[in-house]
């Protein structure tokens, strides 16, 4: 006979639950699933990204719409239990690359962070994990969110952390904020694994037949760009090393952007991967010793995705690199999720 609580059948405990309200291609829910969570729902406005997430997470409900259109009752579990809501809202408006521009205007996407309050108020999750660029920490949008969640009874810890300190082969600093109802969170500042390098990640790369297409899907480049790439010294060379006839005029009197047309170092982590990581003119994205930018498959690995992660073959290289480069690295997510899981387990033991 099924046990009942207030007339409602008691559901089997299938693991802690997670909901992601800015899902992308599924990087965050991948990390939570790796940590033993059950991602029950994901919201994503981009149908291409949502399709990739669904390919890899068929048991997760994927809602394809603007998060502002979602009523929290649409994603409320039958038993009402939500252990964590995760949110990585669009970061472009908070990025220092944006804020340095002259005559800038406020990015309307910045206000999307406030949507977290709607879900927190209605669904009362035990924890909320927010990730964004470092500059996000000092914004008015985050201040409002933090104050409002504190008023709802959440305790908070916020830190600017680096993915490289958690065993990810990439330098990637991000604001991480963890809100919790039942405990005072203390975010871990490092993982238990040793630092990883580009060589560790892709130095002896073997590619399965299933992923071969992803490794051989380069962005088209001109003959001049290929000549520039070949002229950059191996293992850490930069555009400053180019002969004069190959240097770009736009770089002549510009300070900064020194990583453009730069090669990665074998024995260091990769730089922060952006949505343009397959374009050598957009950062230090050239392979350490091969005359090409890194491939989407190599980017997938440097971002900490499982090597088997699937993408729709009809997608353009730009679509794929955008999805990968904008994701919250799954292995980093996993390490943060394991901390949340440990704290929730302690609370459950204390309650019993």
C-alpha positions as CSV (number, residue, x, y, z in Angstrom):
1,X,0.0,0.0,0.0
2,X,1.3,3.5,-0.9
3,X,1.9,5.7,2.0
4,X,0.1,9.1,1.9
5,X,0.7,12.5,3.2
6,X,-2.3,14.8,3.2
7,X,-3.9,12.6,0.6
8,X,-1.0,12.8,-1.8
9,X,0.9,9.7,-2.7
10,X,4.5,9.8,-1.4
11,X,6.9,9.7,-4.3
12,X,10.1,7.6,-4.3
13,X,13.3,9.6,-3.5
14,X,15.2,9.6,-6.8
15,X,17.8,12.1,-5.6
16,X,17.9,15.8,-5.0
17,X,16.1,17.9,-7.7
18,X,17.4,20.8,-9.8
19,X,15.8,23.3,-12.0
20,X,17.7,25.6,-14.4
21,X,16.0,28.7,-15.6
22,X,18.6,29.9,-18.1
23,X,19.6,26.5,-19.5
24,X,21.6,27.2,-22.6
25,X,22.7,23.9,-24.2
26,X,22.5,22.0,-20.9
27,X,26.0,22.6,-19.4
28,X,24.7,23.4,-15.9
29,X,22.2,20.5,-15.7
30,X,25.0,18.2,-17.0
31,X,27.1,19.2,-14.0
32,X,24.3,18.7,-11.5
33,X,23.5,15.3,-13.1
34,X,27.1,14.3,-12.7
35,X,26.9,15.2,-9.0
36,X,23.9,12.9,-8.5
37,X,21.1,15.5,-8.8
38,X,17.9,15.0,-10.8
39,X,17.4,17.9,-13.3
40,X,13.7,17.9,-13.7
41,X,13.1,21.1,-15.7
42,X,15.2,23.6,-17.8
43,X,14.0,26.8,-19.4
44,X,15.8,28.1,-22.5
45,X,14.7,30.8,-25.0
46,X,17.0,29.7,-27.9
47,X,15.3,26.7,-29.7
48,X,18.7,25.5,-31.1
49,X,20.3,25.4,-27.7
50,X,17.2,23.8,-26.2
51,X,17.3,21.0,-28.8
52,X,20.9,20.2,-27.9
53,X,20.0,20.1,-24.2
54,X,17.1,17.7,-24.9
55,X,19.3,15.5,-27.1
56,X,21.6,15.0,-24.1
57,X,19.0,15.1,-21.3
58,X,15.9,13.3,-22.6
59,X,14.4,12.8,-19.1
60,X,14.5,16.6,-18.3
61,X,11.5,18.7,-19.3
62,X,12.8,21.5,-21.6
63,X,10.6,24.6,-21.9
64,X,11.5,26.6,-24.9
65,X,10.5,30.2,-24.2
66,X,11.5,33.5,-22.6
67,X,11.8,32.9,-18.9
68,X,9.6,36.0,-18.3
69,X,6.7,34.0,-19.9
70,X,6.9,31.1,-17.5
71,X,4.5,30.8,-14.6
72,X,6.3,29.0,-11.7
73,X,3.3,26.6,-11.4
74,X,4.4,25.2,-14.8
75,X,7.5,23.8,-13.3
76,X,6.3,22.9,-9.8
77,X,7.1,19.2,-9.0
78,X,4.2,17.0,-7.9
79,X,5.6,16.8,-4.4
80,X,6.7,20.4,-4.4
81,X,10.3,19.6,-3.5
82,X,13.0,21.6,-5.2
83,X,16.5,21.3,-3.8
84,X,18.2,23.9,-6.1
85,X,17.3,26.5,-8.7
86,X,20.3,27.4,-10.9
87,X,20.6,30.6,-13.0
88,X,23.3,31.8,-15.4
89,X,21.5,34.8,-16.9
90,X,23.0,36.5,-20.0
91,X,26.3,38.0,-19.1
92,X,26.9,40.3,-22.1
93,X,25.5,43.4,-20.5
94,X,27.7,42.9,-17.4
95,X,30.9,42.1,-19.2
96,X,33.8,44.5,-18.9
97,X,34.1,44.4,-22.7
98,X,30.7,46.0,-22.8
99,X,31.1,48.4,-20.0
100,X,34.3,49.8,-21.5
101,X,32.5,50.9,-24.7
102,X,31.8,54.5,-25.2
103,X,28.2,55.7,-25.3
104,X,27.0,52.4,-24.0
105,X,23.4,51.9,-23.0
106,X,22.0,49.5,-20.4
107,X,21.5,46.1,-21.8
108,X,17.8,45.1,-21.3
109,X,18.9,41.5,-20.6
110,X,20.4,42.7,-17.3
111,X,17.0,42.8,-15.8
112,X,16.5,39.1,-16.4
113,X,18.3,38.4,-13.2
114,X,15.3,39.7,-11.3
115,X,13.2,36.8,-12.7
116,X,15.0,34.6,-10.1
117,X,12.9,36.3,-7.4
118,X,9.7,35.2,-9.1
119,X,10.7,31.5,-8.9
120,X,12.2,31.8,-5.5
121,X,9.0,33.3,-4.0
122,X,6.7,30.8,-5.7
123,X,8.7,27.6,-5.4
124,X,10.7,28.1,-2.2
125,X,13.8,26.1,-3.3
126,X,16.2,25.0,-0.6
127,X,19.1,26.6,-2.4
128,X,19.8,28.9,-5.4
129,X,23.0,29.0,-7.4
130,X,23.8,32.0,-9.5
131,X,26.7,32.3,-11.9
132,X,27.9,35.3,-14.0
133,X,30.9,37.4,-15.0
134,X,33.0,39.0,-12.2
135,X,31.7,42.5,-12.8
136,X,28.2,41.2,-12.0
137,X,29.0,41.2,-8.3
138,X,29.0,45.0,-8.1
139,X,25.9,45.7,-10.2
140,X,22.6,47.1,-8.9
141,X,20.8,44.2,-10.3
142,X,22.7,41.7,-8.1
143,X,22.3,44.0,-5.1
144,X,18.5,44.0,-5.5
145,X,18.5,40.2,-6.0
146,X,20.6,39.6,-3.0
147,X,18.6,41.9,-0.7
148,X,15.3,40.4,-1.9
149,X,16.4,36.8,-1.4
150,X,17.8,37.6,2.0
151,X,14.3,39.0,2.9
152,X,12.9,35.7,1.8
153,X,15.0,34.0,4.5
154,X,18.0,32.9,2.4
155,X,21.6,33.1,3.7
156,X,24.2,33.8,1.1
157,X,27.9,33.4,0.2
158,X,29.4,35.1,-2.8
159,X,32.8,34.8,-4.3
160,X,34.7,35.4,-7.5
161,X,36.1,32.0,-8.3
162,X,38.4,30.6,-11.0
163,X,37.5,27.4,-12.9
164,X,41.2,26.6,-13.1
165,X,41.2,26.1,-9.3
166,X,38.6,23.4,-9.6
167,X,40.5,21.2,-12.1
168,X,39.2,22.8,-15.3
169,X,41.9,23.3,-17.9
170,X,40.9,26.9,-18.4
171,X,41.3,30.2,-16.6
172,X,37.7,31.4,-16.2
173,X,36.8,33.8,-13.4
174,X,33.1,34.0,-12.5
175,X,30.9,35.5,-9.7
176,X,29.3,32.5,-7.9
177,X,26.5,33.2,-5.4
178,X,25.0,30.5,-3.3
179,X,21.8,31.2,-1.4
180,X,20.5,28.6,1.1
181,X,17.5,28.4,3.4
182,X,18.7,25.7,5.9
183,X,22.4,26.5,6.3
184,X,25.0,29.2,6.1
185,X,26.7,28.4,2.8
186,X,30.5,28.6,2.5
187,X,31.5,28.2,-1.2
188,X,34.6,26.0,-1.7
189,X,37.5,28.0,-3.2
190,X,39.3,25.1,-4.7
191,X,38.6,21.6,-5.9
192,X,40.3,18.4,-4.8
193,X,42.0,17.8,-8.2
194,X,45.4,19.2,-9.3
195,X,45.6,22.1,-11.8
196,X,45.0,20.9,-15.4
197,X,46.7,22.2,-18.6
198,X,46.0,22.3,-22.3
199,X,48.3,19.4,-22.7
200,X,46.4,17.4,-20.0
201,X,43.2,18.1,-21.9
202,X,43.9,17.8,-25.6
203,X,47.6,17.0,-25.9
204,X,47.1,13.3,-26.7
205,X,43.6,13.6,-28.2
206,X,41.7,10.6,-29.4
207,X,38.4,11.3,-31.2
208,X,35.7,8.8,-31.4
209,X,34.0,8.1,-34.7
210,X,30.8,9.6,-33.3
211,X,32.6,12.9,-32.5
212,X,34.9,13.1,-35.5
213,X,32.6,15.5,-37.3
214,X,32.7,17.9,-34.4
215,X,36.5,17.9,-34.4
216,X,36.6,18.5,-38.2
217,X,34.2,21.4,-38.3
218,X,36.4,24.5,-38.5
219,X,35.3,28.0,-39.2
220,X,36.3,29.1,-42.7
221,X,39.4,31.4,-42.8
222,X,41.0,33.4,-45.6
223,X,44.5,32.6,-47.0
224,X,45.8,35.7,-45.2
225,X,44.5,34.6,-41.9
226,X,46.1,31.2,-42.4
227,X,49.4,32.9,-43.2
228,X,49.2,34.9,-40.0
229,X,48.5,31.8,-37.9
230,X,51.5,29.9,-39.4
231,X,53.7,32.9,-38.6
232,X,52.8,32.9,-34.9
233,X,55.5,31.0,-32.9
234,X,54.4,27.7,-31.3
235,X,53.5,27.4,-27.6
236,X,52.5,30.9,-26.5
237,X,53.3,33.1,-29.4
238,X,51.3,36.3,-30.0
239,X,50.5,38.9,-32.7
240,X,53.5,40.9,-31.5
241,X,55.7,38.2,-33.0
242,X,54.2,38.6,-36.5
243,X,56.4,40.1,-39.3
244,X,55.3,43.7,-40.1
245,X,53.6,42.8,-43.4
246,X,51.3,40.4,-41.6
247,X,50.3,42.7,-38.7
248,X,46.8,44.2,-38.7
249,X,46.6,48.0,-39.2
250,X,43.9,48.2,-36.5
251,X,46.4,46.8,-33.9
252,X,49.1,49.4,-34.7
253,X,48.1,52.0,-32.2
254,X,45.9,50.0,-29.9
255,X,46.8,49.0,-26.3
256,X,45.4,45.8,-25.0
257,X,43.8,42.9,-26.9
258,X,47.3,41.3,-26.9
259,X,45.9,37.8,-27.0
260,X,44.4,38.2,-30.4
261,X,46.2,35.9,-32.8
262,X,47.9,34.2,-29.8
263,X,48.6,30.6,-29.4
264,X,47.7,28.6,-26.2
265,X,50.5,27.3,-24.1
266,X,50.8,23.6,-23.6
267,X,51.7,23.7,-20.0
268,X,49.2,26.3,-18.8
269,X,45.4,26.3,-18.7
270,X,43.6,27.7,-21.7
271,X,42.4,31.3,-21.6
272,X,38.7,32.0,-21.0
273,X,36.8,30.5,-23.9
274,X,34.2,32.8,-25.5
275,X,31.6,32.2,-28.1
276,X,34.3,32.9,-30.7
277,X,36.9,30.5,-29.5
278,X,37.4,29.1,-33.0
279,X,38.3,32.5,-34.4
280,X,42.0,33.5,-33.9
281,X,41.3,37.2,-34.3
282,X,39.1,37.1,-31.1
283,X,41.6,35.8,-28.6
284,X,44.4,33.4,-27.7
285,X,42.6,30.5,-29.4
286,X,45.3,29.1,-31.8
287,X,46.4,25.5,-31.1
288,X,49.8,25.4,-29.4
289,X,51.6,23.9,-32.3
290,X,49.1,23.2,-35.1
291,X,48.4,26.0,-37.6
292,X,44.7,26.4,-36.8
293,X,42.3,27.6,-34.1
294,X,41.1,25.0,-31.7
295,X,38.1,23.0,-32.9
296,X,34.6,22.8,-31.4
297,X,35.5,19.4,-30.0
298,X,38.6,20.7,-28.3
299,X,36.7,23.6,-26.9
300,X,34.1,21.1,-25.6
301,X,36.9,19.4,-23.6
302,X,38.5,22.6,-22.4
303,X,35.1,23.7,-21.1
304,X,34.7,20.5,-19.1
305,X,31.9,18.8,-21.0
306,X,31.8,15.1,-21.3
307,X,33.6,14.0,-24.5
308,X,30.4,12.3,-25.7
309,X,28.2,15.4,-25.5
310,X,26.1,15.6,-28.6
311,X,25.2,18.5,-31.0
312,X,22.9,18.6,-33.9
313,X,24.9,18.2,-37.1
314,X,22.8,20.8,-38.9
315,X,24.2,23.5,-36.6
316,X,26.7,26.0,-38.0
317,X,30.2,26.1,-36.4
318,X,29.3,29.5,-34.9
319,X,26.1,28.1,-33.3
320,X,28.1,25.3,-31.7
321,X,31.0,27.4,-30.4
322,X,28.5,29.9,-29.0
323,X,26.7,27.2,-27.0
324,X,30.0,25.7,-25.7
325,X,31.7,29.0,-25.0
326,X,28.8,30.5,-23.1
327,X,28.2,27.5,-20.9
328,X,28.9,27.1,-17.2
329,X,31.6,24.4,-17.4
330,X,29.9,21.2,-16.3
331,X,32.8,19.7,-14.3
332,X,33.0,23.0,-12.3
333,X,29.3,22.9,-11.8
334,X,29.6,19.3,-10.6
335,X,32.1,20.2,-7.9
336,X,29.9,23.1,-6.6
337,X,26.8,20.8,-6.8
338,X,28.6,18.1,-4.7
339,X,29.1,20.7,-2.0
340,X,25.4,21.6,-2.1
341,X,24.5,17.9,-1.9
342,X,26.8,17.3,1.1
343,X,25.2,20.2,3.0
344,X,21.7,19.1,2.2
345,X,22.5,15.6,3.4
346,X,23.8,17.0,6.7
347,X,20.6,18.9,7.1
348,X,18.4,15.8,6.4
349,X,20.4,13.8,9.0
350,X,19.9,16.5,11.6
351,X,16.2,16.7,10.8
352,X,15.8,13.0,11.3
